[in-house]
Amino acid sequence: MEPEAREEFFERAREYSTRPAQWTQADALWVQVVEAYRQAVAGGQVDRHDQRQLARALWRHSMVLAGMGRHDRAKESGHEAVTLFAEIHQAVAAEHPDPTQPRRDEALGELITAMVDCGESAFVAGSPGVRLELLDKALGVGLHTAGPPPGAGPRTGAAMATAYHNYANALLHRHQQQGAASDAQEAALAGSRATELRLKALDPHQPITVWELANTYSIYAPALVATGDVERARLVIKQGILLTDLLDVAGAEIRQKLRATEVLVRQASASGGGRNWWPWRRR
């Protein structure tokens, strides 16, 4: 397949992937795209662009497969994507030691994102423990490579924000299932870090940044309630609802989550709201 045809097929498959009604078509197209890029990078000097496109195709295909419930194939494709992204980042790092350099920042951001998405696929497949392991590894890669996220490049910072957000969500889920106070505390800490990064990236002219911050507030607030910090949770809910008002219809689902947490805050306040208060926790 010629380079132009590969690019065209990739974009078509990516477009189909955004619409669940066309996931079957996307699946078939990604198989062709992956095979085309496999052939392109086989033998001889590897073109970095083709290698990156292969990793991206495998990653996007894994997301479609996970959405279709084909978890074994999704896991296989996702893990291969992570391996390739790691190889690409290693090669780029040899050329650009500074992790904030644009090409290095892009490579590191994609590696972290692929690891995070593999974790979410694992959760959907019924493996919450694997999700936590992958999220922990993703955060470790970012911290070890780029240092504290506020000083990282924009792509890495965005990927780390998502990783912290998902880590908070995963820990909060485990806390709700098992009641460990340490999980609630770690979830609140991760939520705080995700909030910091998303506040830094906030741009009123880019609605997606408003949505992402509001979405993180919808995780951060219940994590704070779970630690007993109801006053801070109340402030987070207030800020989150203000953001969802800006989003209008696009913020409806997040607003609903925030309102549900608001009920928990009122219940906690009425009962004295001590530390580690949580309505589902056994006493």
C-alpha atoms as one frame of an Amber mdcrd trajectory, in Angstrom:
protein
   0.000   0.000   0.000   1.349   3.423  -0.955   2.062   5.976   1.813  -0.844
   8.210   0.737  -3.251   5.274   0.820  -2.034   4.246   4.283  -2.675   7.746
   5.594  -6.109   7.858   3.977  -7.103   4.483   5.445  -5.798   5.550   8.861
  -7.897   8.728   8.880 -11.001   6.880   7.718 -10.581   4.241  10.425 -10.015
   6.975  13.019 -13.212   8.711  11.927 -15.232   5.472  12.109 -13.811   4.841
  15.590 -15.548   7.948  16.937 -18.991   6.506  16.129 -20.069   3.276  17.888
 -22.467   2.492  15.040 -19.428   2.147  12.751 -17.128   0.207  15.056 -17.485
  -2.942  12.959 -16.246  -1.024   9.923 -13.517   0.597  12.000 -12.369  -2.822
  13.228 -12.027  -4.126   9.686 -10.209  -0.990   8.550  -7.777  -0.998  11.468
  -6.788  -4.573  10.611  -5.832  -3.356   7.123  -4.099  -0.239   8.415  -2.048
  -2.178  10.973  -0.968  -4.706   8.353  -0.028  -1.914   5.920   2.182  -0.202
   8.492   3.685  -3.516   9.587   4.846  -4.031   6.027   6.096  -0.448   5.851
   8.389  -0.854   8.879   9.525  -4.409   8.086  13.178  -4.658   7.118  15.616
  -1.928   6.201  15.789   1.456   7.888  12.611   2.124   9.851  10.796   5.361
   9.137   9.906   6.967  12.494   6.613   8.305  11.146   5.496   4.887   9.926
   6.537   3.299  13.219   4.541   5.908  15.137   1.523   5.397  12.873   1.686
   1.661  13.501   1.701   2.255  17.259  -1.180   4.719  16.955  -3.177   2.305
  14.801  -2.677  -0.535  17.288  -3.655   1.760  20.158  -6.804   3.085  18.462
  -7.766  -0.400  17.331  -7.467  -1.661  20.904  -9.897   1.047  22.048 -12.453
  -0.018  19.435 -12.021  -3.678  20.337 -12.512  -2.900  24.027 -15.669  -0.975
  23.195 -16.942  -3.978  21.239 -16.246  -6.303  24.172 -13.417  -8.169  22.425
 -11.168  -7.916  25.430  -8.499 -10.481  24.556  -7.795  -8.855  21.197  -7.946
  -5.402  22.777  -5.353  -6.425  25.383  -3.030  -7.875  22.751  -3.263  -4.827
  20.490  -2.942  -2.380  23.375   0.126  -4.021  24.866   1.845  -4.113  21.476
   1.075  -0.407  21.078   2.621   0.365  24.482   5.756  -1.601  23.555   6.116
   0.335  20.305   5.490   3.704  21.939   8.177   2.835  24.503  10.645   2.004
  21.708   9.794   5.237  19.913  10.244   7.284  23.071  13.583   5.639  23.768
  14.790   6.462  20.252  13.585  10.064  20.473  15.146  10.434  23.936  18.532
   9.532  22.463  18.156  12.472  20.067  16.501  14.907  22.484  17.599  14.587
  26.130  15.283  17.414  27.206  11.833  15.852  27.940  10.121  19.184  27.226
  11.457  19.336  23.660   8.363  19.073  21.385   9.169  15.735  19.719  10.242
  14.180  23.029   7.177  15.613  24.774   4.917  14.111  22.089   6.562  10.686
  22.330   6.377  10.597  26.129   2.785  11.862  26.148   1.692   9.143  23.734
   3.437   6.429  25.753   1.712   7.500  28.984  -1.667   7.825  27.238  -1.411
   4.342  25.726  -0.574   2.858  29.136  -3.520   4.670  30.735  -5.910   3.462
  28.038  -4.664  -0.113  28.437  -5.503   0.206  32.101  -9.037   1.356  31.372
  -9.510  -1.512  28.913  -8.398  -3.910  31.643 -11.002  -2.462  33.997 -13.767
  -2.865  31.413 -12.604  -6.465  30.965 -13.095  -7.072  34.691  -9.531  -6.584
  35.954  -9.503  -3.517  38.252  -6.218  -4.608  39.805  -4.495  -4.583  36.423
  -5.866  -1.093  35.785  -4.273   0.184  38.994  -0.958  -1.475  38.149  -0.858
   0.085  34.676  -1.857   3.517  35.958   0.828   3.330  38.624   3.404   2.403
  35.969   2.225   5.221  33.675   2.632   7.778  36.457   6.017   6.312  37.326
   7.211   6.678  33.732   6.127  10.303  33.634   7.622  11.235  37.014  10.882
   9.389  36.394  11.326  10.874  32.919   9.960  14.413  33.106   9.955  15.103
  36.843   7.048  16.861  38.607   4.250  17.288  36.004   3.898  21.105  36.316
   7.342  21.390  34.710   6.673  18.854  31.958   5.842  19.615  28.339   2.196
  20.216  27.367   1.582  16.759  25.868   3.169  15.007  28.832   1.338  17.265
  31.276  -2.014  16.483  29.644  -1.285  12.747  29.702  -0.236  12.914  33.358
  -3.417  14.826  34.226  -5.471  12.022  32.694  -3.364   9.414  34.485  -3.874
  11.111  37.865  -7.601  11.536  37.153  -8.014   7.856  36.274  -5.851   6.792
  39.210  -8.072   8.779  41.580 -11.142   7.173  40.041  -9.660   3.678  40.311
  -8.659   4.149  43.953 -12.040   5.645  44.828 -13.734   2.642  43.216 -11.619
   0.258  45.297 -12.335   2.287  48.429 -16.059   2.017  47.792 -15.688  -1.743
  47.380 -13.284  -2.449  50.248 -13.400   0.596  52.545  -9.648   1.137  52.975
  -9.016   4.661  54.294  -5.622   4.752  52.575  -7.299   4.351  49.162  -9.541
   7.361  49.865  -6.543   9.442  50.914  -4.535   8.446  47.854  -7.534   9.108
  45.618  -7.886  12.621  47.032  -4.170  13.264  46.511  -4.328  12.048  42.907
  -7.445  14.152  42.339  -5.618  17.195  43.675  -2.702  16.623  41.306  -5.016
  16.141  38.331  -6.816  19.350  39.294  -3.546  21.285  39.467  -2.535  20.157
  35.986  -5.946  20.796  34.453  -6.153  24.251  36.013  -2.804  25.021  34.416
  -4.118  23.882  31.014  -7.510  25.606  31.366  -8.424  27.782  28.389 -11.977
  29.209  28.233 -11.668  29.297  24.443 -11.126  25.529  24.364 -14.252  23.847
  25.806 -12.476  20.498  26.119 -10.190  21.940  28.821 -13.245  23.204  30.731
 -14.898  19.774  30.408 -11.767  17.960  31.593 -11.409  20.139  34.685 -15.105
  19.781  35.561 -14.813  16.021  35.067 -11.853  15.858  37.437 -13.806  17.844
  40.022 -16.521  15.160  39.799 -13.927  12.605  40.973 -11.978  14.836  43.343
 -15.081  15.887  45.305 -16.267  12.388  46.331 -12.680  11.454  47.144 -12.561
  14.406  49.548 -15.874  13.350  51.088 -14.460   9.857  51.573 -11.598  11.341
  53.627 -14.008  13.449  55.678 -12.885  16.748  54.134 -16.433  17.894  53.397
 -15.668  21.611  53.428 -13.139  21.339  50.626 -15.482  18.966  48.797 -18.202
  21.605  48.966 -15.879  24.180  47.360 -14.838  21.733  44.627 -18.483  20.937
  43.854 -19.286  24.644  43.613 -16.450  25.244  41.153 -17.386  22.165  39.157
 -21.017  23.224  38.799 -19.934  26.681  37.615 -17.901  24.984  34.888 -20.775
  22.717  33.853 -22.968  25.799  33.513 -20.476  27.081  30.949 -20.607  23.733
  29.149 -24.425  23.681  29.081 -25.670  20.350  27.622 -22.133  18.976  27.309
 -21.754  19.236  31.076 -25.060  17.585  32.026 -23.620  14.198  33.025 -20.821
  15.767  35.075 -23.313  18.103  36.760 -25.401  15.087  37.754 -22.353  13.468
  39.394 -21.522  16.668  41.248 -25.101  17.019  42.491 -24.994  13.431  43.753
 -21.822  14.219  45.693 -23.500  17.347  47.026 -26.078  15.059  48.650 -23.250
  13.120  50.323 -21.791  16.380  51.623 -25.127  17.340  53.172 -25.451  13.897
  54.755 -21.915  14.101  56.116 -22.555  17.570  57.563 -25.813  16.430  59.168
 -24.086  13.448  60.792 -21.140  15.429  62.078 -18.945  14.686  59.049 -15.930
  13.198  60.803 -12.774  11.933  59.155 -13.074   8.877  56.909 -16.868   9.302
  56.751 -18.386   7.340  53.903 -21.979   6.039  53.745 -21.028   2.636  52.336
 -18.188   1.910  54.726 -18.733  -0.790  57.342 -18.231   0.247  60.929
